[in-house]
Amino acid sequence: MKKQLLIVDGYNMIGSWPELVQLKKQDKMADAREALLHRLSNYAKYEGMEVIVVFDAQLVPGIQQNYKKYQLDVVFT
């Protein structure tokens, strides 16, 4: 049986989760991303699904990165 795939818009999820919004407001975006990844990892393990988290920084120059963390695929565009 194939695993289900969940693709998450990381920054939108952070902006919708009150606890993570508070971290963002305190200029702790890295902490908010880490907290989101940790929670999504737990969810993925519980549900037995594959999760890809995309952090899309529109109009911000930078280097694209892909890596695995907490058994998630994490993509910065």
NORUR-V416895 format. One record per residue. RES is the residue in one small letter. PSI is psi as a letter, one per 20 degrees, with the letter a starting at -180 (none if undefined). Layout:
[[RES & PSI] [RES & PSI]]
This chain:
[[m & p] [k & q] [k & q] [q & q] [l & p] [l & p] [i & p] [v & p] [d & o] [g & g] [y & h] [n & h] [m & g] [i & g] [g & i] [s & i] [w & o] [p & g] [e & h] [l & h] [v & g] [q & g] [l & g] [k & g] [k & h] [q & j] [d & k] [k & l] [m & h] [a & h] [d & h] [a & g] [r & g] [e & g] [a & g] [l & g] [l & g] [h & g] [r & g] [l & h] [s & g] [n & g] [y & g] [a & g] [k & g] [y & g] [e & i] [g & k] [m & r] [e & p] [v & p] [i & p] [v & p] [v & p] [f & o] [d & o] [a & n] [q & p] [l & j] [v & o] [p & q] [g & a] [i & p] [q & q] [q & q] [n & p] [y & r] [k & p] [k & p] [y & k] [q & k] [l & q] [d & p] [v & p] [v & p] [f & p] [t & none]]
